[in-house]
Amino acid sequence: MTIHVNAATSVDGKLASRRREQLAISGPADFARVDRVRAANDAVMVGVGTVLADDPSLTLDDPELVATREERGAPPQPTRVVADSNARTPPDARVLDDAAPTVVLVAAGAPDERVAAIENTGATVLAAGDERVDLPMAFEGIAARGLVDVMVEGGGELIFSLFDAGLVDELTVYVGSTIVGGRTAPTLADGEGFVDEYPTLDLVDVERIDDGVLLRYDC
């Protein structure tokens, strides 16, 4: 299995404003790149915080990319995966529509009525862990369903948890020419934070795109 984290941040490392509002950090060229990365993967993953804040669809925008996937025998759209320990994903969220299959990862302790509401949309609910989603166990579960190449698009809590579990293989970060500020604004990796040992990355490429730079790391 390979896990590729992709994110866009401001110069000061923010994913969004302190109001948790989505920001247009990158431009058309980077949007197209992200679509290509999505198309190359079996699944696109976010945390429930991203679903609640942005209501993303996580589907491909370019019909040519859809056609290319079908030509190689893959489903037209990557499977959408949501890490959602307490099953907070609203049943009317776009990520639960019929545009692509969806797997929602929950903890065993998630409320039954919320789990049932998600399952009633046609999504697959996969329990892994007791009170919080156990990510290594969850990835074993989705790999068993043929989802072995996963692109993660945020947010900061999920990205931190993935690094904390040593699960990230590749990181790409688009840094746009914007300052956001705000001590409570979400960053690339939030969570509890590292205090003793810090993940170190290997910078393998730097590329200018639109009015920003794309940093590629091996992890």
Disulfide bonds with the S-S distance in Angstrom:
none
